[in-house]
Amino acid sequence: MKIIHCLTFLVWFGMGTVSVLAGPVFPYKAIGDGAPATSAVLTLVDGVASDPEGNIYISHRSQNRIRKVSPDGIITTIAGNGVAGYGGDGGPALEAALNFPAGLAFHDGSLYVADRNNHRIRRIHSDGIITTVVGVGEPDCCGDGGPAVKAMLNLPSDIALDVAGNLYISDRSNNRIRRVDLDGTITTVAGLGAPGYGGDYGPAEDALLKYPFGICLDREGNLYIADRGNNRVRKVDSRGIITTLAGDSAHSFDGDYGPATQSSLAYPTDVVVDRKGIVYIADRNNNRIRKIDRLGVITTFMGTGQKEFNGDNEIPAETTLHLPFALALYGADRLLVADRNHFRLRQVGLEGQTVETVAGNGKSFFRGDGGPGPGATLDAPSGIAVDSQNNVLFADRLHHRIRRVSPDGSIHTVFGNGKQGNAGNGGLARNATLHLPETIAIDHMDNVYVTSRSGNGWLVRRVDREGVITHFAGNGRQGNTGDGGPAVEASFHTISDITTDRKGNVYITDIINRNIRKIDTEGTVTTVAGANLVSLGEEVHPNGIAIDSAGNIFFSDSGSSKVRRIGVGGDIAVVAGSGDFADHGDGGSALEAGVRSPGGLAIGPDGALYIVEQTSHRIRRVDVGGIISRKVGNGTPGYGGDGGMAVEASIKGPFRMMFDQRGNLYFSDRDNNRIRKIDTNGIIHTVAGHSNIGWVQDGLEVHITVHNFP
């Protein structure tokens, strides 16, 4: 099993307890903690291990957590706060941040974690404290010959420990297997570092590997490597000589009942060896577990090659799998299989006993929906709004959806089926198509307005409180027509922002037409600022827009690097920005400050004006006395600072923002693919999104072939 190495743990450990790792019942009911493991949702499991007490540990990568299934079948979280990131060393593992945890190994009361995207190996000690034992967090190589804590790893995928406690690491994107000795020194034991195939029958450190994944050791100290990119399983004997144990390099299925060296595998991702010397391989893309006996003959142990779920069967070879990924031995006579795309962890007797699901209900959090917001994946989050119940709605632009983060932290898609288009008017918004939704607004009745392109023109669609979507404005043609008539017949050129006032009127900025238009509660469109903006004698290009409680209209002018106010009487005045295309002036008059790239605007509960500076990577505040200061962001593009003061955090490409009823500020950190929150104490947190992008759930089947993956 994947505790110390491939062998059953009872050979090496006594029956001492590891109760500290049990941890409390973690308050994340949305992911199933405290309930039977078979009722929990398990999306994207990257690693599995067990301990001498019969607890099973699961690397729940999509949730950035380590889960535990107790012998009585109850699942809890023992590590990871659900936020993708790095932090928490020296403190409780439950409060630490992980980033796509992968392989696991249990040894001498501690659980070791390949913290993949943090490029580190971390250890959860028997007292529940987490520390980093290998890696500085930089995706590079190497540090061989020196302390492991100062070495560099690159997306480590798996780990194993031998009986003495030496740690082996599948340093995937460095194309190496590394070893950390008991004195903490790291070396390379297999792989030259360049991706490729070669070196059999010679020293393993001179051989070529190609993106190795799972590893294990047998009781004689032989090392086994799932050499995924080469479609092989390699073996490094106790002398350090490498050979191919299985696979002929072809990405296909072939060779059962013959020599394993002449068989074909398809992206093998893990390997374990039982105490009898039988080798089991997660033959991922063949949807099978392959078995190599002591004579070197390969057969299919589990799986039919078909991916449709056919239940737990009495005969493993008649039980379907879908992209099986991770393996571990469980006790002396059972094998654990992470059946990734069936969203289950399954166990099977090594002597062909009944297959049983031990965790997972077969359902998935589809790219985070239904789970905690920080576990979801976003792609170019843009417009943002907060409704009367403090739900945060945002445009997940490149996913063609509007998503919602509820006050309990869970995320759901509320509008859009993910398909690109503008169909579905008159029906439920969740079934409609959206086309790159850009900005959104919400009125006092919780009606939501969404802007999006339609060909060269723009549309505004409205979703009422019942969830029905309708066409609200825009004829889909590029232009500047329609004043005095129905908004649905009007043309716009490039809508840059949208907002509402207290009466339910909708205001739209058009950055190319250089005007601001209003749609009243009867649906009639008029221009409220156009010719009067031209008369200012500057290149005025309205961008972001906000309206205060008195009805004053504030808009950011990206043409002149200023923020202006249109009073209720129609007078226009500059409220921030000297016109310098530069950043300066914090602590002084906003009129004398440089505001380089004013974008989204918001009015705070204290009447202050907040300004997003998209290319300056910060948010600034102008108080009622006209003094400007920095509210969010240190000005350096990047991601960091969660849990600390917002003014010291790194953000990248902030776009739009809005306050909730409690005074918390939410903004779309667009280039970081996150929604972030600044509470009333000035502390910043991520409420949705992490470092990866895309919609198709990681680990699910993608119909594309990539040969040289990282």
N, C-alpha and C positions, 0 to 999 in steps of 0.2 A: 504494500500500500504506500501511499504518499506521505507516510510519516517518515521516520528516519530515512527510509529508502523503499525499495520495492517489496520488502518482506513483511510478513505479519508482525505487528508491533509487540505481540506478547512474547516474542523471542527475546526482545531487548529491554523491555520495561517491566517494572513491577506493577503492582496494582494501586500505586499511590493516586490520591485524588487530585483533580485539577479544578476544584470547585470555583476558584477565582474566575476562570474563563467562562463559567456559566453566565455570570453577569445578571443584572436585573432584567425583568421583562421590559423591553424598550418600548417607549410610547409611540410607535409608528404602526398603528393598527391598519393603515392603508396598505402596508406591505406584509401584514399577517403575523406580526410578532405576538407571542403569547397564545397562539392558536396551534392546532395541529399543522405540522409542516405540509401535509398533503392538501391543505386548504389555501396555502400561500401561493402568491404569484411569483414565479421564478423566471425572469427574463434575463438571458445572457449570463450563464454561469461559466466561469473561466477556470476554476480550480476546485478541488475537493480533497479532503484529508479526514482522518479520524484519530481518536486518542485511545488510550488503554481502557477507558471507562465506557467506550462504545458511543461517545459523542461524535457526530459528523460535523465537519466544518465546510462551509460553502463560500466560495469567493463570488459574491453577487456583484459582478462587475458593473452592470447597468445601474445599480443603486449605490455604487461606491461604498459597499458595506461587506463585512464578513458576518455570515449568519451561522448559527449553531443549531443543530437538531439533536435534542437530548435523546437518551435511550427510550424514553416514553413517547417520542414523536413530536414534541413541542419545539417550535422554531422561535428563536430570539436573535437579536443583533448583538454581537459582542465587540465589534469594532467598526468605526466609520460613522460620521455624522450625516452622511448622505450628500455632502457637498464635494464636488470634484475639486481637489486641490491638495496642498501639502501643508500639514501643520499638526501640532499636538504632541510632538515627541516629548517624553518626560512626564506626560500626563495620562489620564485614563484613555484607553483605546477607543471607548465609546464616543469621546469628544474629539477624536482626531479626524483629520481630513485625509482621505485616500483618493487616488486617481486611477481608476480602472484596475483594481486589484486582480491578479491572475493566479499563478500557481501557489499552492499551500503545502506546508510540511510541518508535522508535529514532532517535537523532540524534547525529551527531558522536561516536560511540563510547560514548554513554551510553543507557541504557534508562530511560524515564520510565513511571511507574506511577500510575494513578488509584487511590489507596488509599481505596476508596469509603467504608467505614464509619468510617474514621479522618478523613474529610473533609479529605484532604490529597492533594497530588501529591508523589510522592517520586521521587528520581533515583538510579539505580544507576550510579555513575561507572565509567569504564573500569578503575579499579583495584579494583573490587568493593566499594567503600564506598557505603553508602546514606545519603542525606540527605533532608530535607524541603525542597522548593523553593516550595511554595504551601500556605497554610492553617495555622491555629492549632489545628485539631482540633475546633472548635465548629461544630455544624450550624446555621449562620445565614448571614446576608449583612450586611455586604459588605466594606468596606475599599478600594473603588475609589479610584484616585488615589494610593494609598500602596503601601508595599512588599508584594509578594505573600506573603511569609512571615508577615505580620501580618494577612492577609485571612482572611475566613471563607468556606468553601464548604459546600454541603449535598448530600452523596451524589454527588460527581462521578462520571460514568459513562464518559467517554472523553476522550482528549487527542489533539492533533495539533500538529505543528510545521511552520512554513513554512521556505523555503530559507534565510532569514536567521537562523532560530533562535528566532523569536517563538513562544511557547507558547499554544495555544488549548485551552480547557477546556469541556467540556459540563457545566455546573454544574446537574445535573439537577433537584434539588428546589428550586433557586432560580429555575428556569425562565429561565435565562440562558446565554449563551455568553460566557465571559470570555477575556481575552487578557493575557498577561504579556509585556511588552516586554523587550528585551535588557538594559535597566537595572534590571529587576526590578519595574517598576511594573505594577500590575494595573488593568484597566478592563473594563467590560462592552461588548461589541460587538454583541450581539443579545439582545433580550428585556427587557421592563419589569420582570419579576419575578413577576407574577401569572400563574397558569395560564390559558390561553385561546388563542384564535386571532384574529389580526387584524394589520393593519399592512402588508399586501403593497403593494409599489410605493412604499413610504416608507422612511425610515431604519430600519435593523434594530434599533437600540437603542430605538426607540419601538414595536416590534412585540410581539405576544404569542406566546409559545411555551408548549407544554404538556408538561413532563417530557421534554426532549430527551435523546436517547441518543447514538448514534454521530455523529461528525463527521469531516470531512476537508477538505483543500484541493486544488484542481487547480493546474496549472502556471502559470495566470494569476493565482493568488491568490484565486480565488473560494472561498467557504466553503460547504460542504454540511452540512445538519443533518437527521438522522433525527428528526423531530418526532413522537415516538411517540404521545403523548397526542392529537395531532390527526390521526393516521393520514395523515401527509403527509411529504414530503421538501421542505425549504425550501432556498433558495439565497440567499446574501448575496454580491453581486458586489464587485469591488474598490473600488467607490465607496461601499459600505456600504448599498446598496439591497437590500431583501429581497423575494423572490417565492416562489411555490409552484412547485416543479418537478414534483412528482408527488403524486397523491392528491386525492380529493374529500371527505375527512373520513369517508366511510362505512367502517366496520370490516367489510370484506368483500373478495371477490376479483372484479375486473372490469376491463375496459378493454384487454386485450392487443390489440396491433396497431393501437391508436389513440393519440391524444395522451395523454401521461403525466399531464397536468393533469386529464384526465377519467377517470382510472383509479381503482380502489379498492385500498387497502392495508390490512393488518391488523397494527397495532402494529409498524411498521418499527423495527429496533433498530440498524442500521448502514448506512453508505454509503461507497463508495470510487469514485474516478474514475481510469481508466487514462490513459496518456499520449496516447491518441487522443481523449480527451474522452468516452469511454463511461462511463456511470454504472451502478453495480451496487448493488442495495438488498437487504438482508436483510429480506425480507417475512415476518417471524417467524411470525405466526399463520396465514399462508397456506401455510406450509411450502414456500416458494419463494425463489429468488433472481431478482429482476426486473432487467431491463436496459433502459436508455434510450439510444437511439442519438443521433447528432449532430443528427438532425431532430426529436428530442423524442418519438419513437415508443417505446412501452413494450412489452416482450414478456417472457415467462418464459424465463430463461436456464438455470435448474437447478431441478429439483423438479417433481413431478406434482400436488402438493396432497395426496397421500396420505402418511400418516406411517409405514406399515410399512416396515421396512428391506428393500430389494431388492438390496443389494450395490453394489459399484462397477461402473458401467457405462461403455460407450464413448460413450454419448450423455448429456450432462448433463441434458437436458430429460426423460429417461426415468429419472433417478435420484431416488429419494425422499429427502426431508429431513424432519426432525421438529424444529420450532422452531429453525431456523438463527438464530444470534445475532450473531456477530462476523465481520467480513470483513477481509482484508488482501491487498494485491498481493504476489506472491512472484516476484521477478525481473521480467523484462520481459513474460512471457507466461502467468503463472499466477495464479489466484485461490485464496486460502485461505478455507475456510468452516468455522466452528465449528458443527458439526452437533450441537447440544446434547443432544437427547434420543435420539440414536443413539450418544452418548458417543464421538464421533470428531471429529478434525480432518481435513478432506478438502481436497485440492487438485484443481483442474480447469483445463484449458487455456482461455485466453480465446478461442481460435478453435474451441472445441467439441471439444477433445481429451478423452481418457479421464479419468474421475474416479478418483482414487486416495486411499486412506486413508493419511495420513502419521503419525497418532498416535491412540491409543485402540483398545481391543480390543472396544468395543461393550458392555462391562459397566460397572456403576456400583457405587460404594460407596453402598449404600442408607442414606442419612442418616448416613454415617460408618462403618457397619459394615464391617469389614475393613481400615479405615485407622487412622491415629493417633487416639487418643482426643480430643485437642483439636480435631480437625476434625469431630467428631460433634456433632449437635444433640440436646440433652436438653430435657425438659419436666417440671419439678417433680421432680427426683431426690430420693428420700426415704431409705428404709432402706438400710443399707450393711453389708457383711460382707466378711471376707477369709478365703480358704480356706487349706489347708495348703501350697499351691503359690504363695502370695502373689498369687493372682488376686483382684482387687477386684470384688466383685459389688454391684450397686446396683439399686434399684427405680426405673426410669424411669417414674414413676407415670402421667402423663397419656398416655404411649405404650403403657401396658398391657404392659410388658415388664420382664424382668430382664436387665440387660446386664453384661458382664464386660470389665474392662480387664486385659489380661495383663501380665506383667512386662516384655514388650518394648514396651508402650505401645499396642498395637493394641486396638480395641474390637469386640465382637461381641454380638449378642443371643443369650442362651442359653436363656431360658424365655419363652414367650409368642409368639403369632403376630401380635400387634398388635390383634386383635379383642377387644372388651370382653365379658367373661363369665366363667363358672366351669366351662366344659366341658373335657373331655379327660382326666379322671382315669383312670389305668390305662395311659395311653399316654405318648409322649415329651413332655416339658414344652415343647419348642420348638414343638410343634404345638398346644398347649393355648391356651385363652383365659384371660386374666387380667382382673380387674376392679379397676382403680386400686390396684395393689399398693402397700402403705404401708410396712411395716417388714419387715425380713428378719433371720434369724439363721442361724448355721451351727454344727453340732456337731463333735465330735472325729473323726467319720467322714466329714466333708464333706457330710453331708445338709443341705439348705437348707430353711428354713421361711419361708413367705411369708404375711403377713396381708393380707386384703382384705375389702371389704364384700360382703355378699350381701343385697340388699334393705336392710332396716333392721338386720339382724344382721351378724355377722362370721364369717369362715371362716379357718382356717389350713390351708395346703396344704404338702405335703412333697415335695421332689424328691430322690431318692436319687442315689448316685454314678453310676448308669447313666443318669441323665437321665429317669427315669420319675416322673411326678407322681401323687400320691394325695391324697385327702381325709384330713386329719390331725385337725382339731378344728373344732367349731362346727357347729350344726344350721341355721344361717342365720336363726334367729329371735332377736329381741332379748330378752334376759333375763339371769338369773343362776342357772341351774339346772344340774344334772347331776353335782354332786360325788359321788365314789365310783363313778361309772360311766364308760363309754367317752367319751373326749373328743369323738368325732364326734357324740355325742348331746347335748352340753352347749350351753348358750346363753351368749352374751356380749353386753354392751351396746355398749361402744366400746373396742376394743383400741387401746392407745396404743403399746405396745412389746412386743418378744419377745426372749428370749435363751436360752442353754443353759448348763448347767454341765458339768464335766469328765466326769460319768457319762452324759451324754446326756439328762438331764431337761430339759424345756422349761418356761420360766416366762413368764407373760403378765401384763402390767399392764392393768387395765380402769379407765380414768379416771372413768367415770360410775358403775360399780358400786363404785368405791373399794376395790378389792381386788387381790390378786396371787394368781394360780392357777398350779398346777404340774401338768404332764402327765408322768408317769413313763415309763420305757422300755416298759412294758406298755400304754401308751395310756390309763391311768386318770387322771382329773382330780380334783384336790383344791384347796381354798383354803388357802394358807399365810399369808396376811395379809388380814384382813377386819375381824372384830369387834375385834381388838386395835388396829387402826388407828382405828376409831371411838372406842375408849376413850381415845384420846389427847386428845380434847376439842377438836380443831382440824379445819378443813376440809381433810382429807387427800384428795388426788386423785393417785394414782400415775401417773407419766408415763413417763420413761425408766427403764431397768433395766440393771444390770450385776451380775455375780457374780465375786468374786475367787477365787484359787486355793484358799483355805481354805473356801469355801462361804458366805461372808457375802454377803447380798443388799443391794445399794445401789439405792435408787430416788429419783428426783427427785419432789418433791411440789409440783405447780404450784398447789395450793390454798393452801399456807402459805409458799411461796417458800423452801423448805428442801430439803436433801438428807438422807435418812435411811438408816440401816443396820439391817438385821435380822440379828443374830448367829446363829451356828449353833445356839445354845441358845434362840432365839426372842426375845431381848431387842431392844428397839428404841431407837435413839439417833440424835440429830441429829449430822451430821458437817460440815454446811456450811449457812450461812444463818441470819441473825438473825430472819428473818420480815419484815424491811422489804421492801416492794415498791420497791426502789431498788437502785442499783449503787454499792457502795463497799467499802473494806476491803482492797484488794490490798496484799500485803506483811505483813498481820497475820493474826490467827487467823481461820480460816474460819468459826468459830461466831459471830463478831462481824461478819462481812461481810454486806452486802446482796447477795442473789442473786435478781434480779428475776424471771427467767423460766427456771428450770432445766428442761432438756429431756433430750436424749440424754446417756448416761453411758458412760464407758469406763474400764477399769483399765489403766494403763500398765505396761510391763515392769518398771518400778521400784517398782510397788505404789502409785503415786500415782493419785488419782481425778481424772478429767477431766470437766468439766461444760459442756455446750452451753447457751448462753443465747440462745435463738432471737430474741427481740425486742430483745435488747441487742447482738446482732450480734458475739458473741465466744465464745471458748472459754476457760474458766479451769481451773486446776490446783490441786488440794489435795495437798500432799506428805504423806509418812507422819508428819510432825510436826504436821500440821494447819494449815500456813500456806498461804494462798490467794494465787495470782498469776494474771496474765493470760498465756495461752499463745498465743492467736490472735485477731487482730482489734483494730482501733483504736477500736472502738465506734461508728464512723460508717458507716451503711449505704451500700454501694456495692461496686464491684469494682475491685481494683487491688492492686499489691504483689507480683505474681509475680516470683520471682527474688530477692526480698529477705526480710527477717526477717518471720516470720509475725505477730509482735506489732504490726507497723506496717502490715499489709495491711488492705484494706477487704473485708469479707465482708457477706453480706446474707441473713438468714434461715437460718443453719446449722441442720441438723435432727438427723442421727445421725452417729456416728463409730465407728471401730474401728482398732486397731493391727494391723500385720502382724508376721511373725516377726522382722523386722529392726529393729523399733522405730519404723517410720514410721507416722504418724497420718494416716488418710484420713477426710474428712468430706464430707457432701453440703451444698454451698453452694446451698441450694434455690432461693432467689429470684434467684440469679445463673445458675441452670441449669448448674451445674458440679459436678464432683467434684474436690476439691483435696487436696493432699498436703503434709504438713509433715515434712521429713526430720529425721534425728537432730541436725542442726546448726541446726534451727529455721528453715530456708528453706522458703518456700511456693511451690508450683507447681500449675498446673491440669493434671490428667491426663485429663479428659474434659469436653467441652462448650465452647461459646463463647457469644457474646452474642445469637445468634438462637435462636428456639424453633420447634417444629413438627416433624412427622415427614416429610411429603411433601417429597422433595428439591427444594430451590430450583432453579428452572429447568424442572422437570418440569411437565407439563400439569395444571392445577388447574381443575376444572369450576365456576368461579365468575367472575362478571364484576365487576370493580372499575373504576369510571370515573375517580375522582379518586385515583389511587394516588400515594404520595409519591416 
